[in-house]
Amino acid sequence: MKFFETSKYHSFKKSTYVSLRWIGIAGQLIAVNFVYFFLNFSFDFILANIVIFFGILSNLYLILIYKKSQLSDRSAFIFLLIDILQLSILLFLTGGVVNPFVIFLLIPSVFSSSNLSFKTNILLVFFTLFSIIFITFYSKDLPAPLSDHFHVSPYYYYAIPVSLIIALIFLNYFAMTFGTQSRLRKEALAKMEEVMAKEHELLSLGGQAAAAAHSLGTPLSTIKIIIQDLTKQFKGQKEIEKDIELLSSQVERCNEILKRLSLNPVEEDNFIDKDLTMRDYLNEIISSFKDISKKKFIFNFDQDSSKKKITKSIEIVYGLRNFIGNANKFSKEKIYINLRSNNEFTEVTIEDDGNGYPRDVLSKIGEPYLRSNDSRDKAKEGLGLGLFIGKTLLEKNFASVNCQNSKIRSGAEIIVKWKNKDLFNI
């Protein structure tokens, strides 16, 4: 299954934009003509309609000549700039900032903030700021007879553009922040779906092929994700060397797995072919890491821990493997895994003796693409995708996941907890 990366291209759907522009143009035509013909207000009616006509022409250009279904970042910038310019001229002709329709001047830049690049958003915001300031000091009077009765204090008059500028900055910052978070989460979810699709493909493989593919699933997925992010985010930056080191370690891991399989060609992977108890799940996962890691895994469990088998779940396996893999990666010598179970709950605790989570990202654990500002934490830093994928998969399977720094040891601690009625009915 091939997934196309389009998230790095900023664009939005042309048909939606064209429809919104038609609504805006229709509103402008109705307002201008209603005020002129029905209210008998006096203003430059012909020039106002000419300005609206240019908006109609630009929309027809999008429909008849611009053949792409998505507006590129550059094209969207040009047409949104036309929208700001057109509305600015209409406001210039009809009272400037005291025109009650001046609020619509904020719409193009806010509309772009969650869809287009940061550079494009900044340019549109500055152009909107310039337009607000310009029509504050240079504009024609309100259409007569409104201009004969509209007299306000300069304090009130200049408060209008100030409030517009504050609203412009706040709304754009708000939209850009949440738009960026939404894009990152969608991209991470897409990668998670890609990883899980690959895992589901393993079910159709048998014998030796299944064992090899399953063992290589996690590192190969990690390599693919890192390569994608290196290409997109870290080109030309010094920190790329640290990611390359991580990439090399994963390649070496794959080689070790292949070597192990070549020494035992009849090995079969029963791990994905039957239902297991949670204790057996963890034993199998720990065993897979012991073959490729020199660190010590300490597995403790209650003697009374449930022996009831869990329906085979790739999501649970992959989620636990991610957390245990992270503990193995960041630990110094030891990884502690504890299983507790009673009649109501089953709880898995994963701890390591590393440095723990950086304080500046601790409250955001579970979000994709986390980066610590502490240079000491960047040497073995990942992208946060492993935690994000593991947490998301386990929570989809009714688990509660709590990530924190251990109160007993120096490293990180992850507590995964299920209600038995949920766990055994998956």
C-alpha positions in Angstrom: 0.0 0.0 0.0 1.5 3.3 -1.0 0.8 6.5 0.7 1.3 9.8 -1.1 2.8 12.6 1.0 0.8 15.8 0.2 0.8 17.4 3.6 4.0 19.3 2.8 2.3 21.1 0.0 0.1 24.0 1.2 -3.1 24.3 -0.7 -6.8 24.3 -0.5 -9.7 23.2 -2.7 -10.5 25.5 -5.6 -14.2 24.7 -5.7 -14.7 25.7 -2.1 -12.8 28.9 -2.5 -14.7 29.8 -5.7 -18.0 29.2 -4.0 -17.0 31.4 -1.0 -15.9 34.2 -3.4 -19.3 34.0 -5.3 -21.1 34.5 -1.9 -18.8 37.5 -1.2 -19.3 39.0 -4.6 -23.1 38.6 -4.4 -23.1 40.2 -1.0 -21.1 43.2 -2.4 -23.4 43.6 -5.4 -26.5 43.5 -3.2 -25.1 45.9 -0.6 -23.9 48.5 -3.2 -27.0 48.5 -5.4 -29.5 48.4 -2.5 -27.8 51.4 -0.8 -27.7 53.3 -4.1 -31.1 52.5 -5.6 -33.4 51.9 -2.6 -31.8 54.1 0.1 -30.8 56.8 -2.4 -27.4 57.2 -0.8 -24.8 59.2 -2.8 -21.3 57.7 -3.5 -19.2 56.6 -6.4 -21.6 53.9 -7.6 -20.0 53.3 -11.0 -16.4 52.8 -9.7 -17.7 50.5 -6.9 -19.4 48.3 -9.5 -16.2 48.3 -11.6 -14.2 47.0 -8.6 -16.8 44.2 -8.0 -16.7 43.4 -11.7 -12.9 42.7 -11.5 -13.7 40.3 -8.6 -16.2 38.5 -11.0 -13.5 38.3 -13.7 -11.0 36.8 -11.3 -13.5 34.1 -10.3 -14.3 33.3 -13.9 -10.6 32.9 -14.5 -10.4 30.4 -11.7 -13.3 28.4 -13.2 -12.5 28.6 -16.9 -8.8 28.9 -17.2 -7.2 27.7 -13.9 -7.6 23.9 -14.5 -6.1 22.5 -11.2 -8.5 21.3 -8.5 -6.3 22.6 -5.8 -5.0 26.1 -5.4 -1.2 26.1 -4.8 0.3 28.3 -2.1 1.4 30.9 -4.6 -1.9 31.0 -6.5 -3.9 31.2 -3.3 -1.7 34.1 -2.2 -2.3 36.1 -5.4 -6.1 35.6 -5.3 -6.4 36.3 -1.6 -4.4 39.5 -2.2 -6.9 40.4 -5.0 -9.7 39.9 -2.4 -8.0 42.2 0.1 -7.3 44.8 -2.5 -10.8 44.7 -3.9 -12.5 45.1 -0.5 -10.0 47.8 0.5 -11.0 49.9 -2.6 -14.7 49.4 -1.8 -14.2 50.5 1.7 -12.1 53.5 0.5 -15.0 54.6 -1.6 -17.6 54.2 1.2 -16.2 55.6 4.4 -13.1 53.7 5.3 -12.8 52.2 8.8 -16.1 53.6 9.9 -17.9 51.5 7.3 -19.6 48.7 9.3 -18.5 46.2 6.7 -14.8 46.8 7.4 -14.7 43.6 9.6 -14.8 41.6 6.3 -11.3 42.8 5.6 -9.9 40.3 8.1 -11.5 37.3 6.4 -8.9 36.6 3.6 -5.9 36.5 5.9 -7.7 34.5 8.5 -9.0 32.1 5.9 -5.5 31.4 4.7 -3.9 31.0 8.1 -4.9 27.4 8.6 -4.2 26.3 5.0 -1.2 28.1 3.6 2.4 28.5 4.5 3.7 30.7 7.3 5.4 33.0 4.9 2.2 33.5 2.9 0.2 34.1 6.0 2.6 36.8 7.2 2.6 38.6 3.9 -1.3 38.6 3.8 -1.4 39.9 7.4 1.0 42.7 6.6 -0.9 43.6 3.5 -4.2 43.7 5.5 -2.5 45.8 8.2 -1.4 48.2 5.5 -4.9 48.4 4.1 -6.5 49.1 7.5 -4.0 51.9 8.2 -4.4 53.4 4.7 -8.2 53.6 4.8 -8.0 55.0 8.3 -6.2 58.1 7.1 -7.3 58.2 3.4 -10.8 57.4 2.4 -13.9 59.2 1.1 -16.7 60.1 3.5 -19.6 57.7 4.2 -22.3 57.8 1.6 -24.6 60.8 2.0 -26.7 61.5 4.0 -24.9 59.3 6.6 -21.8 61.6 6.4 -23.8 64.6 7.4 -24.7 63.1 10.8 -21.7 60.9 11.6 -19.3 62.8 13.9 -17.3 61.0 16.6 -14.4 61.7 18.9 -10.9 61.0 17.5 -10.5 58.5 20.4 -13.4 56.5 19.1 -12.4 56.8 15.5 -8.8 55.6 16.0 -10.0 52.8 18.3 -11.7 51.2 15.3 -8.4 50.4 13.4 -6.6 49.4 16.6 -9.4 46.9 17.5 -9.2 45.6 13.9 -5.5 45.1 14.1 -5.7 43.3 17.4 -8.4 41.1 16.1 -6.4 40.4 12.9 -3.3 39.3 14.9 -5.1 37.3 17.4 -7.3 35.4 14.9 -4.4 34.6 12.6 -2.2 33.4 15.5 -5.1 31.3 16.8 -5.8 29.8 13.4 -2.1 29.2 12.5 -1.4 27.5 15.8 -4.3 25.1 15.6 -3.9 24.6 11.9 -0.3 23.6 12.4 -1.2 21.2 15.2 -4.0 19.7 13.1 -1.7 19.2 10.1 0.9 17.5 12.2 -1.7 15.2 13.9 -3.2 14.3 10.5 0.2 13.5 9.1 1.2 11.4 12.2 -2.1 9.5 12.0 -1.5 8.8 8.3 1.9 7.4 9.2 0.4 5.3 11.9 -2.2 3.9 9.5 0.6 3.1 7.1 2.5 1.3 9.8 -0.6 -0.6 10.9 -1.5 -1.5 7.3 2.0 -3.0 7.0 1.4 -4.9 10.2 -2.0 -6.2 8.9 -0.3 -7.4 5.7 1.8 -9.7 7.9 -1.3 -11.8 8.7 -1.3 -13.0 5.1 2.3 -14.2 5.3 3.3 -17.6 6.6 6.2 -19.5 8.2 9.6 -18.0 7.7 8.4 -15.0 5.7 6.0 -14.0 8.5 8.7 -14.4 11.2 11.2 -12.2 9.2 8.6 -9.6 8.2 7.2 -9.3 11.7 10.6 -9.0 13.3 11.6 -6.3 10.8 8.3 -4.4 10.9 9.1 -2.0 13.7 12.7 -0.9 12.6 11.8 -0.7 8.9 8.7 1.5 9.8 11.0 3.7 12.0 13.5 4.0 9.2 10.9 5.0 6.7 9.4 7.6 9.1 12.8 9.1 9.9 13.8 9.3 6.2 10.6 11.1 5.4 11.1 13.6 8.2 14.8 14.1 7.6 14.0 14.9 4.0 11.2 17.3 4.8 12.4 19.0 8.0 16.1 18.8 8.6 17.7 19.3 5.3 20.9 21.4 5.7 20.7 21.5 9.5 23.4 20.2 11.9 20.9 18.2 13.9 20.5 15.9 11.0 23.6 14.1 12.1 21.9 12.8 15.2 19.0 11.5 13.3 21.4 9.8 10.8 22.9 8.0 13.8 19.5 6.8 14.8 18.9 5.7 11.3 22.2 3.8 11.2 21.3 2.0 14.5 18.0 0.9 13.1 19.7 -0.5 9.9 22.1 -2.4 12.1 19.1 -3.7 14.1 17.6 -5.1 10.9 20.9 -6.7 10.0 21.0 -8.5 13.4 17.5 -9.8 12.9 18.3 -11.1 9.5 21.4 -12.8 10.8 19.4 -14.5 13.6 16.9 -15.7 11.1 19.5 -17.0 8.7 21.0 -19.1 11.5 17.6 -20.6 12.3 15.7 -20.9 9.0 13.0 -23.1 10.4 12.0 -20.5 13.0 8.3 -19.7 13.0 6.6 -16.7 14.5 3.7 -18.1 16.5 3.5 -14.7 18.2 1.0 -13.4 15.8 -0.9 -16.6 15.2 -2.6 -17.3 18.5 -4.3 -15.7 21.4 -2.1 -15.2 24.5 -2.3 -14.0 28.1 -1.0 -10.5 28.9 2.0 -12.2 30.6 2.8 -14.2 27.5 2.4 -11.1 25.3 5.0 -9.2 27.4 7.3 -12.2 27.5 7.3 -12.5 23.7 7.9 -8.8 23.3 10.7 -8.8 25.8 12.3 -11.8 24.1 12.3 -10.1 20.8 14.3 -7.2 22.3 16.7 -9.4 24.2 18.0 -10.9 21.0 19.1 -7.5 19.7 19.8 -5.5 22.9 22.6 -5.9 25.5 20.5 -4.2 28.2 18.9 -6.1 31.1 15.1 -6.6 31.0 13.5 -7.2 34.5 10.0 -8.5 34.2 7.9 -8.8 37.4 4.4 -10.0 37.6 1.8 -11.0 40.2 1.4 -14.7 40.8 -2.3 -14.1 40.6 -2.1 -12.2 37.4 -4.9 -13.3 35.0 -4.2 -16.3 32.9 -7.2 -15.5 30.7 -6.2 -15.2 27.1 -6.6 -12.0 25.1 -7.9 -12.0 21.6 -5.1 -11.4 19.2 -4.6 -7.7 18.7 -1.9 -6.2 16.5 -2.7 -2.7 17.9 -1.9 -3.8 21.5 1.2 -5.7 20.4 2.5 -2.7 18.4 1.6 -0.2 21.1 3.4 -2.2 23.9 6.4 -2.8 21.6 6.8 0.9 20.9 6.8 1.7 24.6 9.2 -1.1 25.5 11.4 -0.1 22.5 11.6 3.5 23.7 12.6 2.3 27.2 15.3 0.2 25.6 16.5 3.1 23.5 16.7 5.6 26.3 17.8 3.4 29.2 21.3 3.2 30.5 21.4 -0.5 31.6 18.0 -1.7 32.8 14.4 -1.8 31.7 11.7 -2.7 34.3 8.4 -4.1 33.3 5.8 -4.9 35.9 2.4 -6.6 35.3 -0.3 -6.4 37.9 -3.8 -7.8 37.6 -6.8 -8.4 39.7 -10.5 -9.1 39.1 -11.1 -5.6 37.8 -8.0 -4.2 36.3 -4.8 -5.2 34.4 -1.9 -2.8 34.6 1.4 -2.8 32.8 4.2 -0.4 34.0 7.3 0.2 31.9 10.2 2.0 33.4 13.9 2.7 32.5 17.0 4.0 34.3 17.7 6.7 31.8 17.3 10.5 32.2 13.5 10.6 31.9 11.4 12.9 29.9 12.6 16.5 29.4 10.6 18.9 31.6 9.7 21.1 28.7 7.9 18.3 26.8 6.5 16.3 29.8 3.1 17.9 29.6 2.9 17.3 25.9 3.9 13.6 25.9 1.8 11.7 23.4 1.8 14.5 20.8 3.7 13.9 17.5 6.9 15.7 16.5 8.0 16.8 20.0 11.4 18.5 20.3 13.1 19.4 23.6 14.8 22.8 23.9 17.4 21.2 26.2 20.5 20.4 24.1 21.4 17.6 26.5 18.3 15.7 25.5 18.9 15.9 21.8 21.6 13.3 21.4 19.1 10.4 21.4 16.0 12.4 20.7 13.4 10.9 18.4 10.4 12.5 16.7 7.8 11.6 19.3 6.0 9.4 16.7 6.7 6.2 18.6 5.0 7.5 21.8 2.2 9.0 19.7 1.5 5.8 17.8 1.8 3.6 20.9 -0.5 5.8 22.9 -3.1 6.2 20.2 -3.2 2.5 19.4 -3.6 1.5 23.0 -6.2 4.1 23.8 -8.2 2.9 20.8 -8.2 -0.5 22.5 -9.7 0.9 25.8 -6.4 1.5 27.7 -5.6 4.5 29.7 -2.0 5.6 29.2 -0.1 7.8 31.7 3.4 9.0 30.8 5.5 10.5 33.5 9.0 10.5 35.1 9.5 7.7 37.6 9.3 8.6 41.3 11.5 5.6 42.2 14.1 5.6 39.4 15.7 8.2 37.3 14.1 7.4 34.0 10.7 7.6 32.4 7.6 5.6 33.4 4.6 4.6 31.4 1.5 3.1 33.0 -0.9 1.3 30.7 -4.1 0.2 32.4 -7.2 -1.6 31.3 -10.5 -2.6 32.9 -10.7 -6.4 32.5 -14.2 -6.2 31.1 -12.7 -4.1 28.2 -9.5 -5.9 27.7 -10.9 -9.4 27.4 -13.7 -8.3 25.1 -11.5 -6.7 22.5 
